[in-house]
Amino acid sequence: MNFNGEDQISSKLRHSFMFCFLTYYLKKGVAVLNVSVTSGFRSRGLKF
């Protein structure tokens, strides 16, 4: 039984999961920022 290999696989999985999680929330945050900025400009009468 190779515990080291298992540990490496689990750590890789954890890293990839964290990466997906971070990218997802970054995209979500950017989308929310985009919407809020565009709505703010629209309320001032400016359009893109």
C-alpha positions in Angstrom: 0.0 0.0 0.0 1.4 3.4 -1.1 0.0 6.1 1.2 2.3 8.7 -0.4 0.7 8.3 -3.9 -2.8 8.4 -2.4 -1.9 11.6 -0.6 -0.5 13.2 -3.8 -3.7 12.3 -5.6 -5.9 13.7 -2.9 -3.9 16.9 -2.7 -4.1 17.3 -6.5 -7.8 16.9 -6.4 -8.1 19.4 -3.6 -6.0 21.9 -5.5 -8.0 21.5 -8.7 -11.3 21.8 -6.7 -10.1 25.0 -5.0 -9.0 26.4 -8.4 -12.4 25.7 -10.0 -14.1 27.2 -6.9 -12.0 30.4 -7.1 -12.5 30.8 -10.8 -16.2 30.3 -10.5 -16.5 32.9 -7.7 -14.2 35.3 -9.6 -16.4 35.0 -12.7 -19.6 35.5 -10.5 -18.1 38.5 -8.9 -17.1 40.1 -12.2 -20.5 39.5 -13.6 -22.2 41.1 -10.6 -19.8 44.0 -10.8 -20.5 44.4 -14.5 -24.3 44.4 -13.9 -24.0 46.9 -11.0 -21.7 49.2 -13.0 -23.9 49.1 -16.2 -27.1 49.7 -14.1 -25.4 52.6 -12.4 -24.4 54.2 -15.7 -27.9 53.6 -17.1 -29.5 55.3 -14.1 -27.2 58.3 -14.9 -28.4 58.2 -18.5 -25.4 56.7 -20.1 -25.6 53.5 -22.3 -22.9 51.2 -23.6 
